[in-house]
Amino acid sequence: MRWGFSFWRRGAICGGMEYELDAIGLLCPLPVLKARKRLQGLESGDVLVVQTDDPAAVIDMPHFCAEAGHELLGHDEAGPVITWRVRKG
């Protein structure tokens, strides 16, 4: 099991930059807290791709996006890992 997280810039996308946040191994509420912190430093329209394996993220990430004014572009599941795409509002 991996612990910790990493953050890096992926490249340009239509309307902004895309960044990744690896939150695998972190449990609630840390994936959302790390996502919130990273989104604060991004420009409006940038996309943050967050990887989680915390089962609570299924509830936490959509709620966080709705409350914070970010757009949840979708998510993909590959085994225990869920990859979220969030556009900063």
Backbone hydrogen bonds, N-H to C=O, Kabsch-Sander energy under -0.5 kcal/mol:
donor,donor_aa,acceptor,acceptor_aa,energy
6,S,22,D,-0.9
8,W,20,E,-1.8
10,R,18,E,-2.9
11,G,18,E,-1.4
13,I,16,G,-3.3
16,G,13,I,-2.0
18,E,11,G,-2.6
19,Y,47,V,-3.0
20,E,8,W,-3.0
21,L,49,V,-3.0
22,D,6,S,-2.8
23,A,21,L,-0.9
23,A,51,Q,-2.5
26,L,23,A,-1.7
30,L,27,L,-2.3
33,L,29,P,-2.2
34,K,30,L,-2.9
35,A,31,P,-2.1
36,R,32,V,-2.8
37,K,33,L,-2.1
38,R,34,K,-2.4
39,L,35,A,-2.7
40,Q,36,R,-1.5
41,G,37,K,-0.7
41,G,38,R,-0.8
42,L,39,L,-1.3
45,G,88,K,-2.1
46,D,43,E,-2.1
47,V,17,M,-2.8
48,L,86,V,-3.2
49,V,19,Y,-3.5
49,V,47,V,-0.5
50,V,48,L,-0.6
50,V,84,W,-2.4
51,Q,21,L,-2.5
52,T,50,V,-0.5
52,T,82,I,-2.7
57,A,54,D,-2.0
58,V,55,P,-1.2
59,I,56,A,-1.4
60,D,56,A,-2.7
61,M,57,A,-2.2
63,H,59,I,-1.5
64,F,60,D,-2.8
65,C,61,M,-2.4
66,A,62,P,-2.2
67,E,63,H,-2.5
68,A,64,F,-2.5
69,G,65,C,-1.2
70,H,65,C,-1.8
71,E,87,R,-2.6
72,L,70,H,-0.6
73,L,71,E,-0.9
73,L,85,R,-2.6
74,G,85,R,-1.0
76,D,83,T,-2.0
78,A,81,V,-2.8
81,V,78,A,-1.6
82,I,52,T,-3.2
83,T,76,D,-2.9
84,W,50,V,-3.3
84,W,82,I,-0.6
85,R,74,G,-2.5
86,V,48,L,-2.5
86,V,84,W,-0.5
87,R,71,E,-3.1
88,K,46,D,-3.0
88,K,86,V,-0.5
